[in-house]
Amino acid sequence: MPRYAAQTTVSTDRSRSEIERILARYGAQRFMYGTDQKQATVAFEYNKRVVRMVVPMPTMGDVDKTPTGRDRRNPEPLLEQARRQRWRALRMVIQAKLEAVECGISSFEEEFLSWTVLANGKSVFEVLNPQIDMAIRAGTMPKLLMP
């Protein structure tokens, strides 16, 4: 199955700029982003909630081999293409979530809960996921359907 924007020529800078404009258009404040070799972070404030989306970025290890395991001679263009694709996908996700909120399909809290930053600096996901994993292993999860 093809990946969304797998062949995009849109630069990562342009995608970040578009994300910032989308967030502003839907009422977010105090936008920021940061990147390193392994991840990208987009953060913003919306109705006094701080949201931090940390997205893993492709690394050289993801593209330096061919599908048959041979070393690629020039993997840098593939790495840049993979990073452009990831930023385009992030842009799409953010816009889709905000549009779902705007038209009443869901609430902001439903769409961004896992990325909401708590007072301790951790996201809701970082706090709750280990607890949910323990509940699943212990077999104490609630039944999904009514009896």
Residue, then its C-alpha position, 0 to 999 in steps of 0.5 A: m500500500p502506498r504511503y501518503a505523500a511518498q513522492t512529495t517535493v514539498s520541503t520540510d520547511r514549507s510543511r512546518s510553515e503550513i502546520e503553523r498556519i493551520l494551527a493559527r487558523y483554528g485558534a491555537q496559540r504559541f506554536m513551536y517546533g524542534t527537530d533532531q536526527k531521530q524526531a520532530t516535535v510540534a507544540f502549541e497551546y489551545n484553550k489553555r491546553v499545551v499539546r506536544m506532538v513528538v514524531p519519530m523521523p526516519t534515520m539513515g539506518d532506515v534508508d541505507k540498505t536496499p530491500t535486498g540488504r545491500d548498501r546504498r551508494n547515495p542514501e541521502p536523497l531517500l532520507e530527505q524524501a522520507r522526512r518530507q513525507r513524514w512532515r506532510a503526513l503530520r500536516m495532514v493529521i493535524q489538519a484532519k483532527l482540527e477539522a473534525v473538532e471544527c465541524g463537531i465530529s469530536s472535541f479537541e480533548e478527544e483528538f489531542l488527549s494523548w499529546t496533552v502535556l500535564a503539569n509534570g511535563k509528561s504527556v497523557f500518553e506517557v502517564l497512562n500507557p504503562q498503566i493501561d499495559m499493566a491492566i491488560r496484562a492483569g486482565t482487568m480491562p473493562k469489557l468493550l460491549m454491554p453484557 
